[in-house]
Each structure stands twice: as structure tokens, then as C-alpha cells.
């Protein structure tokens, strides 16, 4: 009979970091203060879109639009993992009918 090669273990999908997340793991969270609540978003309105100002780090003083899950009010402190990606603007609803 022939010799059988041992089967190699496949890497599980959740074992290592995802593509591009290596730099997020190395960095620490950056504080940002909520300056304005712009509205609700998400398919069920479960997210709040806020405008926040970065307090520390290389982007200190920069204003970002971010989506936040959970209760949030003005002057809350958010801890952001990254400060380079900004959320898309909330689309204005078009009401069809007599008013348009």
C-alpha cells in the first residue's frame, strides 16, 4: 500500500486579523467630542449620525461625521478606533404628494 500524506489543517476564517486591520490593532483609540447630532440613520433608525471633533492624535481638531449606535447626546466623548473614514451624509427624504 502507498503512504498517505498527513492532511494539513486549514486556517479558520476567524483566526487572524482581517485585511487592513493590522494598523488598527497597533493603534489606540482616539477621543472625540460630539458637537452636533445630525439625525437618525440605518434601516430601522438604530444609528445616530453625529458631527464630532477629534481631541488627540495626528488629526486633532478635525471634524468628522460618524454613525453611532446607542444613546448619545451633545458633549459626549467617543473613543474612535480610526479617524480617517467619514460616514456618508444622510439622504433627504422626498415626500411625494401635494407638497412637492
C-alpha positions as CSV (number, residue, x, y, z in Angstrom):
1,X,0.0,0.0,0.0
2,X,1.1,3.6,-0.6
3,X,2.0,6.0,2.1
4,X,-0.6,8.7,2.9
5,X,0.4,12.3,3.5
6,X,-0.9,13.9,6.6
7,X,-3.7,16.4,6.0
8,X,-2.8,20.0,6.6
9,X,-5.0,22.0,8.9
10,X,-6.9,24.7,7.1
11,X,-6.7,28.1,8.6
12,X,-10.0,29.1,10.1
13,X,-11.6,32.3,8.8
14,X,-11.8,34.0,12.2
15,X,-8.3,33.1,13.4
16,X,-6.3,36.1,12.3
17,X,-6.8,39.8,11.7
18,X,-8.7,40.9,8.6
19,X,-7.1,42.7,5.7
20,X,-6.2,46.2,6.7
21,X,-6.9,45.8,10.4
22,X,-3.3,45.3,11.4
23,X,-2.7,49.0,11.8
24,X,-5.9,49.4,13.8
25,X,-4.8,46.8,16.3
26,X,-1.4,48.6,16.8
27,X,-3.1,52.0,17.4
28,X,-5.0,53.0,20.4
29,X,-8.4,54.6,20.4
30,X,-8.6,58.4,19.9
31,X,-11.0,60.6,21.9
32,X,-13.6,62.8,20.0
33,X,-16.3,65.0,21.4
34,X,-19.8,65.1,19.9
35,X,-20.6,68.6,18.7
36,X,-23.9,68.1,16.9
37,X,-26.5,65.3,16.3
38,X,-27.4,65.4,12.6
39,X,-30.2,62.8,12.6
40,X,-31.1,59.1,12.6
41,X,-30.0,56.6,10.1
42,X,-29.9,52.8,9.5
43,X,-32.6,50.6,8.1
44,X,-34.6,50.9,11.3
45,X,-33.3,54.2,12.6
46,X,-31.0,52.5,15.1
47,X,-28.0,54.7,14.4
48,X,-27.4,58.4,15.1
49,X,-25.3,60.4,12.8
50,X,-23.2,62.9,14.7
51,X,-20.5,65.5,14.0
52,X,-17.6,65.2,16.2
53,X,-14.2,66.9,16.7
54,X,-11.0,64.8,17.3
55,X,-9.3,65.8,20.5
56,X,-5.9,64.0,20.3
57,X,-3.6,62.3,17.7
58,X,-2.4,63.3,14.3
59,X,-5.9,64.5,13.3
60,X,-6.5,66.7,16.3
61,X,-9.0,69.4,15.6
62,X,-10.5,67.7,12.6
63,X,-14.3,67.4,12.4
64,X,-15.8,64.1,11.3
65,X,-19.3,62.8,10.5
66,X,-19.7,59.4,12.2
67,X,-22.5,56.9,12.8
68,X,-23.0,56.0,16.4
69,X,-25.0,53.1,17.9
70,X,-26.8,53.6,21.2
71,X,-27.8,56.7,23.1
72,X,-25.7,59.8,22.5
73,X,-26.0,63.5,23.4
74,X,-24.0,66.6,22.8
75,X,-20.6,66.9,24.5
76,X,-20.3,63.1,24.9
77,X,-16.9,61.6,24.4
78,X,-16.5,58.9,21.7
79,X,-13.5,56.6,21.5
80,X,-12.7,56.1,17.8
81,X,-10.6,53.3,16.5
82,X,-9.8,55.2,13.4
83,X,-10.1,58.8,12.3
84,X,-9.7,58.7,8.6
85,X,-13.0,57.3,7.3
86,X,-16.1,59.6,7.4
87,X,-19.7,58.4,7.2
88,X,-21.9,59.3,4.2
89,X,-24.4,62.1,4.6
90,X,-28.0,61.2,5.4
91,X,-30.2,61.3,2.3
92,X,-33.0,63.8,2.5
93,X,-36.4,62.2,2.2
94,X,-38.5,63.2,-0.8
95,X,-42.2,63.4,0.2
96,X,-44.4,62.9,-2.8
97,X,-47.9,64.4,-2.8
98,X,-49.4,67.8,-2.6
99,X,-46.4,69.5,-1.0
100,X,-43.8,68.6,-3.7
